[in-house]
Amino acid sequence: MTLTTDRQDERLQGGIGGAVADVLERARGGDLGVIPVVVGLVVIWTVLQILNPIFLSSANLVNLLLDSAAIGIVALGIVCVLLVGQIDLSVGSVSGLSGAVLAVLFVGKGLPVWVAILASVVMGAVIGWIYAQLFNRFGVPSFVITLAGLLAFLGLQIYVLGTKGAINLPFDSGLVNFAQLDFVPPWLSYALVVIASVWLFVTGYLHARERRRADLSARSVSTLVIRSVALLVVLGFVVWYLNQTRGVGWLFVLFLAMVLAMHYFLSRTKWGRAVYAIGGNVEAARRAGINVKGVFTSVFVLCSTFAAVGGILVAARLAAANQSNGTGDFNLNAIAAAVIGGTSLFGGRGTAFGALLGMIVIQSISSGLTLLSLDSSIRYVVTGIVLLLAVVVDSVARKSRTSHGRA
């Protein structure tokens, strides 16, 4: 144990070469992180670009990111539930109902849009709380609870929308403009890139200093600088390329901000450590003094709340709430995005960035096959294959971690 710790300390303090060596060793031990999804995304983009040169155009990537945001927020909630080894099958119905409630209150009742948004979000949180009570108090499996919710809230969605089945949102409303037409000014987008790079260095430096004070291994300053500069260059190029057309949409910025916030809470807070502990072993977490029921309640509430937010944004993107919102492949795409992004179905493994990467993978497949004028059936097949590969990789990595004593 001491020898292993010493080697890790040498690698992490040995600059970028040591950091790379540490990543490779963890990968050999089954801790793959986001490596599979990044490799898969590169392969998918390469193939689609060869088949259709328009795929990686600035205009198409702008649309791709905007289309990823709403369902990506729903996938972010799925990540939270999967991390504790549970599932929510009703996110599509909850999002559809949320959009319907928003439209009825905003358009039908004439309430201010912020009141309609708040009511929809609160409704989502209450649904998650009800799920948690059924799970904690009666021991009903989350699969059964949320499957019942899928059917019940789909029925409520149809009832709320009434006989017309659809309610259009005003095109000149701030909500619709935010989802469709509002983009970050170029100067501000570059400023946000610089802020992100500085923030990465500062947080990394403070975290490394805390670890050194506790006599733990930590990244060297040179590694932190290289990492921040790399982020600056990559994000700077992405922003520059997107600004060749419309730029970065505020809707995607909202999604990215929510990913960063969840990443912080999952990786730097006591609650986040409890989530991973419960996903790893519920009984061990309970014996360690963790409020297991409270954590389960929080993740169910978060998942349904994110589903409600996603439903609001889907309605805003379409400028309408109708009976098809949240149906079809919506549920499967949200769950698939979380799994493809590296979140384990077995619990205890995954990050908030998995929702972002996984959703971009799924939306890339959808966008690329649409540009190729292929039938939607092909998209379902390809998405299913990618999902299966992600689960296979997760299963193999899990066995590898077990054999290396890292499970």
C-alpha positions in Angstrom: 0.0 0.0 0.0 2.8 2.4 0.9 4.7 1.5 -2.3 1.6 2.2 -4.4 1.0 5.5 -2.7 4.6 6.5 -3.3 4.4 5.7 -7.0 1.1 7.7 -7.3 2.8 10.6 -5.5 5.8 10.5 -7.9 3.5 10.4 -10.9 1.2 13.2 -9.9 4.1 15.5 -8.9 6.2 14.6 -11.9 4.4 17.0 -14.2 2.4 16.2 -17.3 4.3 13.0 -18.0 3.5 11.6 -14.5 -0.2 12.6 -14.9 -0.4 10.8 -18.2 1.2 7.7 -16.7 -1.3 7.8 -13.8 -4.2 8.0 -16.3 -2.8 5.0 -18.2 -2.4 2.9 -15.1 -5.9 3.7 -13.9 -7.2 2.8 -17.3 -5.4 -0.6 -17.2 -7.1 -1.1 -13.8 -10.5 -0.6 -15.3 -11.0 3.1 -14.3 -11.7 4.3 -17.8 -13.5 7.6 -17.0 -14.6 9.4 -20.1 -12.0 7.8 -22.4 -14.4 5.5 -24.2 -17.0 8.1 -24.9 -14.4 10.6 -26.1 -12.9 8.0 -28.4 -16.4 7.0 -29.6 -17.3 10.6 -30.3 -14.2 11.1 -32.4 -15.0 8.0 -34.4 -18.6 9.0 -34.9 -17.7 12.6 -36.0 -15.0 11.3 -38.3 -17.3 8.8 -40.1 -20.2 11.3 -40.4 -17.9 14.0 -41.7 -16.6 11.7 -44.4 -20.1 10.8 -45.4 -21.4 14.4 -45.3 -19.0 17.3 -45.2 -21.7 19.6 -43.9 -21.8 17.7 -40.5 -19.0 19.5 -38.9 -19.9 22.9 -40.3 -20.3 25.7 -37.8 -24.1 26.1 -38.6 -24.8 22.4 -38.0 -22.7 22.2 -34.7 -24.6 25.3 -33.4 -27.9 23.5 -34.0 -26.5 20.2 -32.6 -25.5 21.9 -29.3 -28.9 23.6 -28.9 -30.8 20.4 -29.6 -28.6 18.6 -27.0 -29.3 21.1 -24.1 -32.9 20.3 -23.2 -32.7 16.5 -23.1 -29.2 16.8 -21.8 -30.6 18.5 -18.6 -33.0 15.6 -18.2 -30.0 13.2 -18.6 -28.2 15.1 -15.9 -31.0 14.1 -13.5 -30.7 10.5 -14.7 -27.0 10.5 -13.8 -27.9 11.4 -10.2 -30.3 8.5 -9.9 -28.0 6.0 -11.6 -25.2 6.9 -9.2 -27.2 5.5 -6.3 -28.1 2.4 -8.3 -31.7 3.3 -9.1 -33.6 4.3 -12.2 -36.3 6.8 -13.3 -38.4 5.7 -16.3 -40.8 8.6 -16.1 -38.6 11.5 -17.0 -40.2 11.8 -20.4 -43.8 11.9 -19.0 -42.7 14.4 -16.3 -41.1 16.6 -18.8 -44.1 16.5 -21.1 -46.5 17.2 -18.2 -44.2 20.1 -17.2 -44.4 21.7 -20.6 -48.2 21.2 -20.6 -48.6 22.9 -17.2 -46.4 25.8 -18.4 -48.5 26.3 -21.6 -51.8 26.2 -19.7 -50.7 28.6 -17.0 -48.8 31.0 -19.4 -51.1 31.0 -22.4 -54.4 29.6 -21.1 -54.5 31.4 -17.8 -52.5 34.5 -18.7 -50.1 34.2 -15.8 -46.6 35.7 -16.0 -44.1 33.3 -17.6 -41.9 33.1 -14.5 -44.9 32.0 -12.4 -45.7 29.3 -14.9 -42.0 28.2 -14.9 -41.9 28.1 -11.2 -45.1 26.1 -10.9 -43.8 23.5 -13.4 -40.5 23.1 -11.6 -42.1 22.8 -8.2 -44.5 20.2 -9.6 -41.4 18.2 -10.8 -39.8 18.4 -7.4 -43.0 17.2 -5.7 -43.2 14.2 -8.0 -39.6 13.3 -7.1 -40.5 13.6 -3.4 -43.5 11.3 -3.8 -41.3 8.8 -5.6 -38.8 8.9 -2.7 -41.5 8.3 -0.1 -42.8 5.3 -1.9 -39.2 4.0 -2.2 -38.0 4.8 1.4 -41.2 4.0 3.3 -42.7 1.0 1.4 -39.6 -0.4 -0.3 -41.3 -0.3 -3.8 -38.6 -0.7 -6.4 -37.8 2.5 -8.3 -38.4 0.6 -11.6 -42.0 -0.1 -10.7 -42.6 3.4 -9.1 -41.4 5.3 -12.1 -43.0 2.9 -14.6 -46.3 3.7 -13.0 -45.4 7.4 -13.0 -44.6 7.2 -16.8 -48.2 6.0 -17.5 -49.9 8.2 -14.9 -48.2 11.5 -15.9 -48.6 10.7 -19.6 -52.3 10.5 -18.9 -52.2 13.8 -17.0 -50.4 15.5 -19.8 -53.1 14.5 -22.3 -55.8 15.6 -19.8 -54.1 19.0 -19.1 -53.7 19.8 -22.8 -57.4 19.1 -23.4 -59.2 18.2 -26.6 -57.0 20.4 -28.8 -53.9 18.4 -27.8 -51.5 21.3 -28.4 -50.9 24.8 -27.1 -48.7 27.2 -29.0 -46.3 29.5 -27.1 -46.0 33.1 -28.2 -43.0 33.4 -30.6 -42.2 36.8 -29.1 -42.0 35.6 -25.5 -38.7 35.7 -23.7 -38.8 32.0 -23.0 -39.0 31.1 -26.7 -36.4 33.7 -27.7 -34.1 32.2 -25.0 -34.4 28.7 -26.4 -34.3 29.5 -30.1 -32.7 32.9 -30.9 -30.6 34.2 -28.0 -26.9 33.8 -28.5 -23.9 34.9 -26.4 -22.1 38.0 -27.8 -18.7 37.0 -29.3 -16.7 39.1 -26.9 -18.6 37.6 -23.9 -18.1 34.0 -25.2 -14.3 34.6 -25.3 -14.4 36.1 -21.8 -16.3 33.1 -20.5 -13.6 30.8 -22.0 -10.8 32.8 -20.2 -12.9 32.7 -16.9 -13.3 28.9 -17.3 -9.6 28.4 -17.8 -8.6 30.5 -14.8 -11.3 28.9 -12.7 -9.9 25.4 -13.6 -6.4 26.4 -12.5 -7.5 28.1 -9.3 -9.8 25.3 -8.1 -7.1 22.7 -9.1 -4.4 24.6 -7.2 -6.5 25.0 -4.1 -7.5 21.4 -4.1 -3.9 20.3 -4.6 -2.8 22.5 -1.8 -5.3 20.9 0.5 -4.1 17.5 -0.4 -0.5 18.4 0.2 -1.4 19.7 3.6 -2.9 16.4 4.4 0.2 14.6 3.1 -1.6 13.2 0.1 -0.6 13.0 -3.6 -1.5 16.1 -5.6 -1.0 17.5 -9.1 2.0 19.7 -9.7 1.7 23.4 -10.6 3.1 22.7 -14.1 0.4 20.1 -14.7 -2.3 22.5 -13.6 -1.0 25.2 -15.9 -0.8 22.9 -18.9 -4.3 21.6 -18.2 -5.7 25.1 -18.0 -3.9 26.3 -21.1 -5.1 23.2 -23.0 -8.7 24.1 -22.0 -8.2 27.7 -23.1 -7.0 26.6 -26.5 -9.7 24.0 -27.1 -12.6 26.1 -25.9 -11.2 29.2 -27.6 -11.1 27.3 -30.9 -14.6 25.9 -30.4 -16.1 29.3 -29.6 -14.2 30.9 -32.6 -15.6 28.2 -34.9 -19.2 28.5 -33.6 -19.0 32.3 -33.9 -18.4 31.9 -37.7 -22.2 31.6 -37.8 -24.6 32.3 -34.9 -22.3 31.5 -32.0 -23.0 29.8 -28.7 -26.6 29.7 -27.6 -27.6 30.8 -24.1 -29.6 27.6 -23.9 -26.4 25.5 -24.2 -24.6 27.8 -21.7 -27.4 27.1 -19.2 -26.9 23.3 -19.7 -23.2 23.7 -19.3 -23.6 25.7 -16.1 -25.9 23.1 -14.7 -23.3 20.4 -15.5 -20.6 22.3 -13.8 -22.7 22.9 -10.7 -23.6 19.2 -10.4 -20.0 18.3 -11.0 -19.0 20.5 -8.0 -21.7 19.1 -5.8 -20.9 15.5 -6.7 -17.1 15.8 -6.4 -16.5 18.4 -3.7 -19.3 18.1 -1.2 -20.3 15.7 1.6 -23.5 15.0 -0.2 -21.7 14.0 -3.4 -19.4 11.6 -1.4 -22.5 10.1 0.1 -24.1 9.6 -3.3 -21.1 7.6 -4.5 -20.8 5.7 -1.3 -24.5 4.6 -1.5 -24.0 3.6 -5.1 -21.0 1.5 -4.1 -22.6 -0.2 -1.2 -25.8 0.9 0.5 -25.3 -1.1 3.7 -21.8 0.0 4.2 -22.9 3.6 3.7 -25.6 3.2 6.2 -23.2 1.8 8.8 -20.9 4.7 8.1 -23.6 7.0 9.4 -24.8 8.4 6.1 -28.5 9.4 5.9 -29.3 7.0 3.1 -33.0 7.8 2.9 -32.2 11.5 2.8 -29.8 11.0 -0.1 -32.3 8.8 -2.0 -34.9 11.6 -1.5 -32.5 14.2 -2.8 -31.6 12.3 -6.0 -35.2 11.5 -6.9 -36.2 15.1 -6.3 -33.3 16.3 -8.5 -34.1 13.9 -11.3 -37.7 14.9 -11.5 -36.9 18.6 -11.2 -34.4 18.4 -14.0 -37.0 16.5 -16.0 -39.4 19.4 -15.5 -36.8 22.0 -16.5 -36.0 20.0 -19.6 -39.7 19.8 -20.5 -40.0 23.5 -20.2 -37.1 24.0 -22.5 -38.3 21.4 -25.0 -41.6 23.3 -25.2 -39.7 26.5 -25.7 -37.6 25.0 -28.4 -40.8 23.9 -30.2 -42.7 27.0 -29.3 -45.5 24.6 -28.3 -46.6 22.0 -25.8 -48.3 19.0 -27.3 -49.2 15.4 -26.6 -46.0 14.1 -28.3 -43.6 16.1 -26.0 -41.7 13.7 -23.8 -42.9 10.6 -25.7 -41.3 8.4 -28.3 -37.6 8.0 -27.7 -37.3 10.9 -25.3 -37.0 8.6 -22.2 -34.6 6.2 -23.9 -32.4 9.1 -25.2 -32.1 10.6 -21.7 -31.2 7.3 -20.1 -28.9 6.3 -23.0 -27.1 9.6 -22.8 -26.2 9.0 -19.1 -25.1 5.5 -19.7 -23.1 6.2 -22.9 -21.5 9.1 -21.0 -19.9 6.6 -18.6 -22.4 6.4 -15.8 -22.6 2.9 -14.5 -25.9 1.0 -14.3 -24.5 -0.7 -11.3 -24.2 2.5 -9.3 -21.3 4.4 -7.8 -19.5 5.3 -11.1 -20.1 8.3 -13.3 -19.8 12.1 -13.5 -22.0 15.1 -14.4 -19.9 15.5 -17.6 -21.2 12.1 -18.7 -24.6 13.7 -19.4 -23.0 16.3 -21.6 -20.8 13.9 -23.6 -23.4 11.2 -23.9 -26.1 13.7 -25.1 -23.7 15.1 -27.7 -23.0 11.5 -28.9 -26.7 10.8 -29.3 -27.5 14.1 -30.9 -24.5 13.7 -33.3 -25.9 10.3 -34.4 -29.4 11.9 -34.9 -28.0 15.0 -36.7 -25.6 13.0 -38.9 -28.2 10.5 -40.1 -30.7 13.2 -40.7 -28.2 15.0 -43.0 -27.7 11.7 -44.8 -31.5 11.5 -45.3 -31.7 8.1 -43.6 -34.8 6.8 -42.0 -35.3 7.2 -38.3 -35.3 3.4 -37.9 -31.5 3.5 -38.7 -31.0 6.1 -36.0 -32.7 3.8 -33.5 -30.5 0.9 -34.5 -27.3 2.9 -34.4 -28.2 4.4 -31.0 -29.0 1.0 -29.6 -25.7 -0.5 -30.8 -23.8 2.4 -29.2 -25.7 2.0 -26.0 -25.0 -1.7 -25.9 -21.3 -1.1 -26.5 -21.3 1.4 -23.6 -22.8 -1.1 -21.3 -20.4 -3.8 -22.4 -17.4 -1.5 -21.8 -18.8 -0.7 -18.3 -19.2 -4.4 -17.5 -15.7 -5.2 -18.7 -14.3 -2.3 -16.8 -16.1 -3.3 -13.7 -14.6 -6.8 -13.8 -11.2 -5.3 -14.4 -11.6 -3.0 -11.3 -12.7 -6.1 -9.3 -9.6 -8.1 -10.4 -7.4 -5.1 -9.5 -9.1 -4.5 -6.1 -10.6 -1.2 -7.2 -14.3 -2.2 -7.3 
